[in-house]
Amino acid sequence: MLLRQLILAAFASTVVFCGSERFTVKTCQEITIPMCKGIGYNMTYMPNQFNHDNQEEAGLEVHQFWPLVEIKCSPDLQFFLCSMYTPICVTNYQKPLPACRSVCERAKSGCAPLMRQYGFVWPERMRCEDLPEFGDKVNLCMDFNTSSVQSTTMKPMIKPPAKPGPIQPGSTDSPSDSGLSEYQYSHNNVFFKP
């Protein structure tokens, strides 16, 4: 039993080479940061893009933004921050899966003016320009599912890359195009939509 645990631990930290990309196999863990619980997904991995080794470190930093979340300067701010500090972990997708640039821009446009009033600037490390745009042909990203009229809470939706070439109205991408699957389903309350 101990040998099996050691092998699993070694596998969890192995590096995978995929084409010209290099990334580490992620080990998913349940989100424990209070501000990031119930945001639409419940699994994350560490280290995050800010090199926090654990959720305690990430939580100390992200909670500095709590006053802005509380005053609701943007309905996107909490989800955006949590997508950065507690990135979503999807077991069958090893690449980073950030919020879409539009989520960042909406959060920034709502909160940056208020931050400036008090002598703060939007953090350079959260540059919206660094995030993929909706429909990016290479990178998946998350945005809110606003198409559901029945839902009273917004849920994040993963936006797959757009299919190369023109897409006919009513057509859908094939599973190989998005790298995930050709249907919409809920997994940990995150909507994957082709």
PyMOL commands that set and color helices and strands:
alter all, ss='L'
color gray80, all
select helices_A, chain A and resi 2-12+34-36+55-71+77-85+101-117+124-126+128-130+175-178
alter helices_A, ss='H'
color red, helices_A
select strands_A, chain A and resi 15-18+21-24+29-30+43-44+141-145+155-159+185-187+190-192
alter strands_A, ss='S'
color yellow, strands_A
deselect
rebuild
show_as cartoon
